Structure formats: structure tokens, C-alpha cells
Amino acid sequence: MNQRLSFWEKLSYGAGDLGPAIAANLMVVFQLIFFTNVAGLNPGLAGTVLLVGKVWDAINDPLIGVLSDRTRNSWGRRLPWMFWGAIPFGVSFFFLWWVPQFTPDPAQNQWLLFWYYVLVAIAVNTFYTVVNLPYTALTAELTQDYDERTSLNSFRFGFSIGGSILSLILALVIFQLLPNQPLQQYLVLGGVGAVLITLPLYWCVGGIYPRAVRAERTRRETTQETPMPLWEQVRIALRNRPFLFVIGIYLCSWLAVQNTVAIIPYFVKNWMGLTDQAFTQVVLAVQVTALIMLFVWAKLSETLGKKQVYGLGMVAWIGAQTGLFFLQPGQTALMFLLAVCAGVGVATAYLIPWSMIPDVIEVDELQTGQRREGIFYALMVFLQKIGLAIGLFLVGQALELSGFIKTVAGQPEPIQPPSALWTIRVMIGPLPTLVLILGLVFAYFYPITREKHAEILLRLAERKAMGSAESPEG
């Protein structure tokens, strides 16, 4: 099969990450502040909802990854999951932004709201995995070309970052059209978001269907399939040394991204003294810069290599996070400049780890004689989500322990105590900086270069050409 994809195929593949990106970005940016400032949950309960949703999201990843690996369908292994999961994903997302009134008793209503959001979060995260995990596993199936995978991921994350930007613009427009109506603002945001989440998934399925089917046919003809228990697959995957470094790189990058995004609303509003629109504009500055730099980094990686590009991006990003800690109220222009610097690095967090993971899968194929894209992507996302769940839970708990005062809908914004402001600054500066430095260490030791990958593909091609039953390498 031709390893080069057409522009339309890349565009269609990229569109598959638009809906999940819209959903993920709205949840990361607005969910915690929606729970505390609109639904009226205390920060501890709000953080617990996020923890439960993410832990469940992580648990279902390996299950759906293995099930998609074992799917037998004329459409291939991945597309049926995306097709049937798209609508339930959109519907469950809508109900995440509804604030039902169960009882006039505030204390009782608080707990009923908590359990409602726990159940809805479980549903949303289940269907997110149903559509997104099979989608991500397609990268390794559509092409084996080292640079073509980076190009394919640049389209994917172009749509992903574009979806994040679109979600923020959508929020800005809705908030301006419905001023001082937080319940209606978020309900409309959930409804419009649900539609935008669903439709691009069908574009993706239709656009890549022919190539995905051909790739699946080729895989069946050239790859041995031996059913293996889930935990045995997990054990083998975790013995893959390059895979462990990719997990470390990705986990550190996304801990920094999503924990920073979760705390930015509090930083901009409570420390900098700016408006809801201002923190949305800050996130937009990061995302627009990341979108532009995504294609710059993709091109540079063809000459510099993936590790080197990641290192350059981290330098800019670490500088930005450090600068945010020292930022003072009134330094609004500098805040936006730091947001742009952060976007330069964030682009590499999108692009590089996901461009590395298909290469790791070929290492596994060389060692075992099988291709298990689903379990590798599932494990990567599983560990990432466990880390993020713990991180977001700790954000909520840290705010509560610091004496953070929640906002009650319809009442003025409270003045936060110095302890809460200090906690917010630490969570946006020193903590992400330390995590990003650890990610750089993992990237330094990642062993697969372009030359090493070419050698792996050559050995795989020789094995298939000989048609031998060569025993797996240790």
C-alpha cells in the first residue's frame, strides 16, 4: 500500500480530532469553574467529580483498546466504534452543562448534584474513549513512513488545536450574547458544542474509509494473530523500553498543559483581577500560537529530528511558566506575551509524543510478530488520564485547603485570601515547570531515531518477504 496519503485523506483524518478536541477543551477550561461558580459545588466535591470521571476514563481505555484490536468488521477495526459512538458522545456532553434543581434544601441538593455530575461524567468519558481511542490507533495503520506520520499528526493536531480555538471563540460569543446569565450561557454552550462534536466524526469516517479498509486487508495478510489475555498484552507492552519513555514524555507534557489550563481561570480572574473574557483570550493566545507552530515544528522535525524539536519547544514553554509565577497584577501585556511563548512549546506536546508512538509499535511488531495498536494507545492514554485525574483532583483539594471562597451564582465575586492567591500562583508556575523538566529527561533517553526506525522497517520487510516463522526476539 502507498505510504503517502493524499491531502484529502489527511484532511479527513485530521477532522476526526475536531469534535473530541472541542469537548476536551471546554471540559478542561470551564468544567471546574462551572462546577464551583455556576452549579454551586464546593471545590472539594468539584475536584472529586473530575477525579471519578478521569479515573473511569482511564480504566475503560485498555478495555476499549483491546476490544477494538479484536474487532472484525468489513469497515476495519476502528471505524465502527467511531460511527456508532459519535451521537451518544454528543448527547452525554450536553447534559454535563445542565444544572438541575433536585430539592430546595441546599445541602441535600449539593449532594444530589454531585452524584448527577459523577454519572454524567462517567457517560461522557466512556463515549469519548469509544470514538477517540480507535481514532488515534489509526495513525499507525494508515502509514509506516517515519515523516509521513509526523505530517499526518500535524493535520490531526491542526484540527485539534483548531477545535480548541473554536470552542473558546464559541464560549466568548455565547457569553457576550447572554451576559450575566451563567446557567443559560453554559446550557447553550453545551448544546452547540454537542452538535459540533458529532458531525466531524462522520466526515473522518467517510473520508478515510477506503484507505482504512485497504490497510486492514493488508494487516490480515501479513501479520500473525494470536489471541492473548489483556494483562499479558499489558505486560508485554510495558516491557517495551522506548514505549516507557514516550509515556513519560506525554504524561509530563499533558500534566503541565491541562493542570495549567484548569488553574488559568482562577489566575487571571483572582490574581490578575481580569474578566471571564480575559482568561478565555489568554487560552486563545496559547492555542493560536500552537496552531501556527504545529506546522513549523513538523517541518523542522524532518531535518532536526523529533527529540530535538521537543527540546526546543520545552525551552520556550518552561520560560513562560516561570514568568507567570512572577507576573504581577496590571502586567496584562506581558501576560499575553508569556501565553504566546507557552504556545510555542505546547505545539510540541501535541505533535511529538503522538508521532513517536507509531514507531514504538513497530518495535513491538519486530519483537512479537503482532501489531497491537489499540493496547499501546490505550495504555498511553490510560496512564495519562490517571495522572491528570490525580492532578485535577489535587487542584480542587489545594484550592479548598488554601481557603478559596467559591462563587455563588447571582452574587458578587468574593475577594480571595492571600493563601488562596499564593496557591494559585504556585500551581501555574513552579509545579508545571518541574514536570516539564522531567519530560525533557525522558526525551533525552528516548532511543528511536529516524535511522533506527528505518532499520526496524527493513527487518520487518525482510521477515515478511521471507514468510518465515521466525521466533520473536527478546
C-alpha positions as MATLAB code, in Angstrom:
seq = 'MNQRLSFWEKLSYGAGDLGPAIAANLMVVFQLIFFTNVAGLNPGLAGTVLLVGKVWDAINDPLIGVLSDRTRNSWGRRLPWMFWGAIPFGVSFFFLWWVPQFTPDPAQNQWLLFWYYVLVAIAVNTFYTVVNLPYTALTAELTQDYDERTSLNSFRFGFSIGGSILSLILALVIFQLLPNQPLQQYLVLGGVGAVLITLPLYWCVGGIYPRAVRAERTRRETTQETPMPLWEQVRIALRNRPFLFVIGIYLCSWLAVQNTVAIIPYFVKNWMGLTDQAFTQVVLAVQVTALIMLFVWAKLSETLGKKQVYGLGMVAWIGAQTGLFFLQPGQTALMFLLAVCAGVGVATAYLIPWSMIPDVIEVDELQTGQRREGIFYALMVFLQKIGLAIGLFLVGQALELSGFIKTVAGQPEPIQPPSALWTIRVMIGPLPTLVLILGLVFAYFYPITREKHAEILLRLAERKAMGSAESPEG';
ca = [
       0.000    0.000    0.000;
       1.250    3.505   -0.861;
       2.686    5.023    2.334;
       1.892    8.590    1.192;
      -1.597    9.864    1.940;
      -3.464   12.312   -0.267;
      -4.287   15.788    1.009;
      -7.972   14.829    1.268;
      -7.145   11.730    3.317;
      -5.007   13.759    5.706;
      -7.690   16.421    5.953;
     -10.396   13.840    6.654;
      -8.249   12.075    9.206;
      -7.483   15.356   10.945;
     -11.193   16.197   11.158;
     -11.666   13.191   13.430;
      -9.966   15.035   16.287;
     -12.042   18.214   15.930;
     -15.032   17.032   17.979;
     -13.067   15.391   20.805;
     -10.837   18.486   20.978;
     -13.855   20.787   21.354;
     -15.245   18.580   24.116;
     -11.924   18.135   25.913;
     -11.016   21.816   25.791;
     -14.390   23.014   27.056;
     -14.210   20.497   29.898;
     -10.634   21.369   30.841;
     -11.092   25.154   30.653;
     -14.603   25.532   32.037;
     -15.680   22.414   33.917;
     -14.074   23.128   37.284;
     -15.098   26.784   37.318;
     -18.599   25.798   36.078;
     -18.977   23.377   38.970;
     -17.816   25.869   41.599;
     -19.196   29.170   40.244;
     -22.374   28.129   38.405;
     -23.580   24.766   39.691;
     -22.545   25.757   43.226;
     -20.460   22.703   44.180;
     -17.753   23.284   46.744;
     -14.216   22.892   45.292;
     -13.610   19.573   47.049;
     -16.700   17.922   45.558;
     -15.993   19.507   42.168;
     -12.465   18.094   42.187;
     -13.847   14.689   43.172;
     -16.219   14.694   40.178;
     -13.245   15.339   37.897;
     -11.255   12.612   39.628;
     -14.004    9.984   39.293;
     -14.642   10.851   35.645;
     -10.977   10.700   34.710;
     -10.259    7.524   36.664;
     -13.145    5.782   34.909;
     -11.968    7.260   31.617;
      -8.553    5.734   32.252;
      -9.965    2.343   33.261;
     -12.063    1.983   30.114;
      -9.127    2.803   27.799;
      -7.395   -0.614   27.908;
     -10.745   -2.399   27.629;
     -11.842   -0.486   24.534;
      -8.308   -0.635   23.117;
      -8.255   -4.439   23.263;
     -11.838   -4.723   22.003;
     -11.048   -2.513   19.011;
      -7.940   -4.608   18.295;
     -10.196   -7.684   18.224;
     -12.989   -6.120   16.157;
     -13.743   -7.931   12.912;
     -15.760   -5.789   10.523;
     -15.789   -5.031    6.817;
     -15.008   -1.403    7.744;
     -11.863   -2.418    9.591;
     -11.169   -2.467   13.320;
     -11.595    1.210   14.235;
     -14.249    2.935   12.120;
     -17.352    1.116   13.546;
     -16.524    2.422   17.030;
     -16.338    5.993   15.766;
     -19.532    5.697   13.701;
     -21.751    4.296   16.460;
     -20.242    6.251   19.337;
     -20.481    9.777   17.870;
     -24.115   10.588   18.725;
     -24.090    9.225   22.313;
     -20.900   11.219   22.854;
     -22.592   14.463   21.828;
     -25.768   13.817   23.842;
     -23.948   12.965   27.079;
     -21.726   16.039   26.647;
     -24.806   18.289   26.547;
     -26.087   17.042   29.905;
     -22.747   17.867   31.529;
     -23.645   21.583   31.364;
     -27.188   21.378   32.751;
     -27.795   22.422   36.369;
     -30.878   20.538   37.610;
     -32.617   21.678   40.790;
     -33.425   18.483   42.699;
     -34.616   19.929   46.022;
     -34.961   23.316   47.776;
     -32.642   22.101   50.563;
     -29.165   23.469   49.593;
     -27.188   20.796   51.452;
     -29.201   17.919   50.015;
     -29.206   19.464   46.552;
     -25.412   19.781   46.755;
     -25.001   16.015   47.127;
     -27.637   15.188   44.516;
     -25.857   17.485   42.058;
     -22.586   15.777   42.923;
     -23.940   12.322   42.083;
     -25.651   13.616   38.934;
     -22.375   15.045   37.620;
     -20.500   11.873   38.578;
     -22.880    9.758   36.452;
     -22.813   12.173   33.516;
     -19.015   12.426   33.694;
     -18.772    8.636   33.517;
     -21.042    8.611   30.437;
     -19.147   11.422   28.675;
     -15.759    9.847   29.324;
     -16.971    6.421   28.189;
     -18.150    7.678   24.810;
     -15.118    9.935   24.453;
     -12.972    6.807   24.637;
     -15.286    4.891   22.292;
     -14.697    7.403   19.487;
     -11.241    8.794   20.249;
      -9.133    5.764   21.147;
      -9.871    3.812   17.927;
      -9.305    7.072   16.053;
      -5.827    7.608   17.500;
      -4.867    3.995   16.766;
      -5.490    4.642   13.063;
      -2.273    6.688   12.782;
      -0.055    3.623   12.936;
      -2.297    1.725   10.498;
      -2.616    4.331    7.742;
       1.127    4.674    7.027;
       4.501    3.322    8.211;
       6.524    6.213    6.805;
       8.530    7.989    9.577;
       7.998   11.557    8.304;
       4.540   10.906    6.861;
       3.340   10.054   10.364;
       4.570   13.419   11.605;
       2.769   15.088    8.691;
      -0.419   13.120    9.418;
      -0.262   14.147   13.060;
       0.241   17.775   12.076;
      -3.144   17.611   10.303;
      -4.683   15.835   13.266;
      -3.465   18.359   15.776;
      -4.143   21.230   13.416;
      -7.798   20.251   13.738;
      -7.328   19.513   17.433;
      -5.926   22.953   18.206;
      -8.413   24.475   15.780;
     -11.184   22.767   17.745;
      -9.786   24.169   20.979;
      -9.707   27.656   19.471;
     -13.212   27.255   18.050;
     -14.516   26.152   21.433;
     -13.102   29.265   23.095;
     -14.467   31.593   20.406;
     -17.819   29.865   20.770;
     -17.713   30.440   24.531;
     -16.791   34.112   24.084;
     -19.673   34.691   21.649;
     -22.238   32.891   23.811;
     -21.094   34.651   26.988;
     -21.413   38.025   25.245;
     -24.850   37.212   23.794;
     -26.146   36.099   27.201;
     -24.457   38.471   29.669;
     -24.955   37.814   33.383;
     -26.893   34.597   32.679;
     -24.425   31.841   33.617;
     -26.977   28.996   33.684;
     -28.190   29.820   30.171;
     -24.653   30.505   28.907;
     -23.380   27.043   29.738;
     -26.543   25.251   28.629;
     -26.330   26.872   25.178;
     -22.582   26.175   25.085;
     -23.299   22.505   25.796;
     -25.983   22.287   23.098;
     -23.980   23.933   20.322;
     -20.885   22.030   21.392;
     -22.746   18.713   21.186;
     -23.558   19.304   17.505;
     -20.003   20.382   16.659;
     -18.644   17.332   18.469;
     -20.678   14.841   16.479;
     -20.587   15.916   12.822;
     -16.793   15.937   12.120;
     -16.501   12.321   13.280;
     -18.687   11.261   10.346;
     -16.560   13.335    7.970;
     -13.499   11.443    9.200;
     -15.120    8.015    8.830;
     -16.285    8.762    5.282;
     -13.024   10.349    4.134;
     -10.595    7.637    5.275;
     -12.878    4.626    4.819;
     -11.222    3.305    1.592;
      -7.664    3.541    2.924;
      -8.590    2.139    6.336;
     -10.213   -0.882    4.698;
      -7.154   -1.472    2.481;
      -4.840   -1.136    5.482;
      -6.878   -3.676    7.419;
      -6.799   -6.112    4.499;
      -3.005   -5.779    4.262;
      -2.607   -6.268    8.011;
      -4.599   -9.509    7.953;
      -2.495  -10.832    5.066;
       0.904  -10.037    6.601;
       0.509  -10.212   10.379;
       0.064  -13.233   12.591;
      -2.801  -13.022   15.073;
      -2.662  -14.932   18.315;
      -5.380  -14.076   20.868;
      -3.796  -13.040   24.144;
      -5.296  -12.058   27.524;
      -5.449   -8.335   28.290;
      -2.989   -8.431   31.168;
      -0.457  -10.394   29.118;
      -0.661   -7.721   26.407;
      -0.186   -5.014   29.032;
       2.832   -6.831   30.455;
       4.488   -7.152   27.037;
       3.781   -3.516   26.156;
       5.287   -2.265   29.411;
       8.482   -4.223   28.693;
       8.927   -2.106   25.547;
      11.596    0.362   26.693;
      11.029    3.095   24.057;
       7.305    2.990   24.881;
       8.018    3.805   28.533;
       9.953    6.918   27.510;
       7.105    8.055   25.234;
       4.655    7.603   28.117;
       6.901    9.740   30.319;
       7.210   12.488   27.708;
       3.471   12.559   27.061;
       2.426   12.371   30.698;
       4.686   15.235   31.739;
       3.632   17.405   28.789;
      -0.065   16.956   29.385;
       0.096   17.277   33.139;
       1.599   20.699   32.507;
      -0.924   21.595   29.790;
      -4.150   20.551   31.447;
      -3.356   21.498   35.025;
      -2.264   24.945   33.828;
      -5.419   25.342   31.766;
      -7.528   24.290   34.761;
      -5.936   26.933   37.008;
      -5.703   29.765   34.420;
      -9.295   30.987   35.036;
      -8.512   31.444   38.723;
      -5.115   33.025   37.982;
      -6.493   35.555   35.500;
      -9.608   36.437   37.500;
      -8.400   36.249   41.092;
      -4.701   37.185   40.820;
      -4.653   39.450   37.758;
      -8.103   40.922   38.512;
      -9.414   40.481   34.941;
     -12.690   39.206   33.472;
     -14.023   35.861   32.225;
     -13.382   37.054   28.675;
      -9.742   37.781   29.535;
      -8.897   34.244   30.652;
     -10.557   32.882   27.514;
      -8.407   35.260   25.455;
      -5.266   34.036   27.249;
      -6.052   30.425   26.350;
      -6.806   31.556   22.790;
      -3.383   33.200   22.568;
      -1.754   29.910   23.584;
      -3.836   27.840   21.153;
      -3.470   30.139   18.120;
       0.306   30.213   18.598;
       0.376   26.428   19.000;
      -1.653   26.003   15.787;
       0.813   28.101   13.804;
       3.874   26.466   15.343;
       2.493   22.967   14.808;
       3.325   23.080   11.096;
       6.626   24.876   11.720;
       7.753   22.140   14.136;
       6.506   19.396   11.774;
       8.720   20.786    9.014;
      11.724   21.266   11.308;
      11.422   17.695   12.607;
      12.228   16.418    9.101;
      15.757   17.805    9.480;
      16.307   18.135   13.236;
      14.501   15.029   14.451;
      11.635   14.580   16.909;
      13.685   14.696   20.132;
      15.457   17.901   19.182;
      12.208   19.649   18.230;
      10.658   18.649   21.537;
      13.651   20.046   23.443;
      13.474   23.418   21.664;
       9.777   23.718   22.383;
      10.282   22.954   26.062;
      12.789   25.787   26.479;
      10.162   28.352   25.414;
       7.441   26.707   27.469;
       9.454   26.447   30.695;
      10.377   30.114   30.385;
       6.709   31.041   30.032;
       5.560   29.022   33.058;
       8.321   30.509   35.198;
       7.385   34.010   34.070;
       3.729   33.532   35.016;
       4.694   32.905   38.632;
       6.430   36.297   38.855;
       3.700   38.156   36.936;
       2.030   40.986   38.869;
      -1.482   42.476   38.563;
      -1.517   45.143   35.857;
       1.103   43.431   33.655;
      -1.542   42.344   31.158;
       0.566   42.788   28.007;
       3.353   40.664   29.496;
       0.780   38.020   30.409;
      -0.249   37.698   26.764;
       3.391   37.616   25.626;
       4.033   34.722   28.023;
       0.924   32.987   26.662;
       2.397   33.195   23.150;
       5.724   31.766   24.391;
       3.851   28.916   26.069;
       2.033   28.188   22.790;
       5.389   27.681   21.036;
       6.130   24.812   23.415;
       2.596   23.450   23.694;
       2.677   22.689   19.947;
       5.422   20.130   20.528;
       3.366   18.480   23.295;
       0.632   17.868   20.723;
       2.901   16.770   17.886;
       5.935   14.874   19.124;
       4.690   12.143   21.527;
       1.922   11.098   19.123;
       4.444   10.971   16.270;
       6.691    8.709   18.358;
       4.097    6.127   19.393;
       3.630    4.519   15.908;
       7.406    3.959   15.753;
       7.251    2.200   19.116;
       4.536   -0.114   17.762;
       6.926   -1.319   15.053;
       9.447   -2.213   17.762;
       6.756   -4.381   19.359;
       5.928   -5.979   15.991;
       9.587   -6.813   15.474;
       9.772   -8.406   18.926;
       6.445  -10.271   18.922;
       5.316  -10.666   15.317;
       1.975   -8.964   16.059;
       0.521   -5.471   15.692;
      -1.426   -4.219   18.703;
      -2.036   -0.522   18.081;
      -5.085   -0.496   20.342;
      -3.362   -1.665   23.500;
      -0.412    0.734   23.067;
      -2.606    3.772   22.508;
      -4.899    2.636   25.305;
      -2.052    2.267   27.797;
      -0.600    5.627   26.846;
      -3.922    7.373   27.338;
      -4.737    5.286   30.437;
      -1.614    6.369   32.294;
      -2.017    9.948   31.086;
      -5.599   10.112   32.337;
      -4.727    8.601   35.708;
      -2.060   11.256   36.116;
      -4.409   14.020   35.003;
      -7.202   12.765   37.247;
      -4.926   12.897   40.257;
      -3.582   16.285   39.174;
      -7.032   17.857   38.697;
      -8.259   16.319   41.945;
      -5.309   17.873   43.745;
      -6.055   21.260   42.134;
      -9.553   21.176   43.642;
      -8.290   19.967   47.007;
      -5.462   22.522   47.081;
      -7.905   25.350   46.382;
     -10.168   24.183   49.183;
      -7.319   23.754   51.677;
      -5.971   27.192   50.773;
      -9.224   28.797   51.866;
     -10.540   29.527   48.365;
     -14.044   31.034   48.559;
     -16.482   29.657   45.984;
     -18.717   31.980   43.990;
     -22.484   31.713   44.360;
     -24.420   32.322   41.125;
     -26.009   35.769   41.148;
     -23.756   37.149   43.887;
     -20.630   39.345   43.595;
     -17.235   37.703   43.102;
     -15.654   37.197   46.566;
     -12.184   38.543   47.444;
      -9.830   35.585   47.857;
      -7.458   35.331   50.868;
      -3.661   35.606   50.317;
      -3.241   31.863   50.945;
      -5.527   31.038   48.010;
      -3.750   33.507   45.713;
      -0.332   32.055   46.630;
      -1.588   28.523   45.920;
      -2.912   29.608   42.510;
       0.462   31.147   41.599;
       2.416   28.056   42.669;
       0.145   25.803   40.607;
       0.643   27.907   37.479;
       4.418   28.396   37.836;
       6.809   26.145   39.772;
       4.802   22.914   39.616;
       4.362   22.777   35.797;
       7.998   23.856   35.380;
       9.273   20.883   37.387;
       7.055   18.479   35.427;
       8.278   19.846   32.080;
      11.918   19.458   33.121;
      11.200   15.811   33.938;
       9.696   15.417   30.450;
      12.934   16.715   28.950;
      14.844   13.996   30.797;
      12.592   11.301   29.284;
      13.043   12.799   25.800;
      16.834   12.769   26.175;
      16.856    8.997   26.720;
      14.272    8.127   24.001;
      16.224    5.759   21.696;
      14.397    5.702   18.315;
      15.933    7.990   15.685;
      14.981    8.172   12.005;
      17.863    5.816   11.191;
      16.874    3.334   13.885;
      13.282    3.341   12.651;
      14.401    2.715    9.073;
      16.400   -0.267   10.298;
      13.338   -1.657   12.113;
      11.165   -1.326    8.993;
      13.839   -3.032    6.879;
      13.974   -6.003    9.252;
      10.170   -6.248    9.260;
      10.084   -6.141    5.459;
      12.707   -8.887    5.236;
      10.732  -11.059    7.636;
       7.511  -10.638    5.665;
       9.251  -11.201    2.339;
      10.763  -14.455    3.552;
       7.438  -15.524    5.010;
       9.365  -17.184    7.784;
       8.031  -18.235   11.128;
      10.921  -16.536   12.871;
      10.655  -16.771   16.631;
      10.043  -13.460   18.474;
      13.101  -11.571   19.588;
      13.626  -10.842   23.249;
];
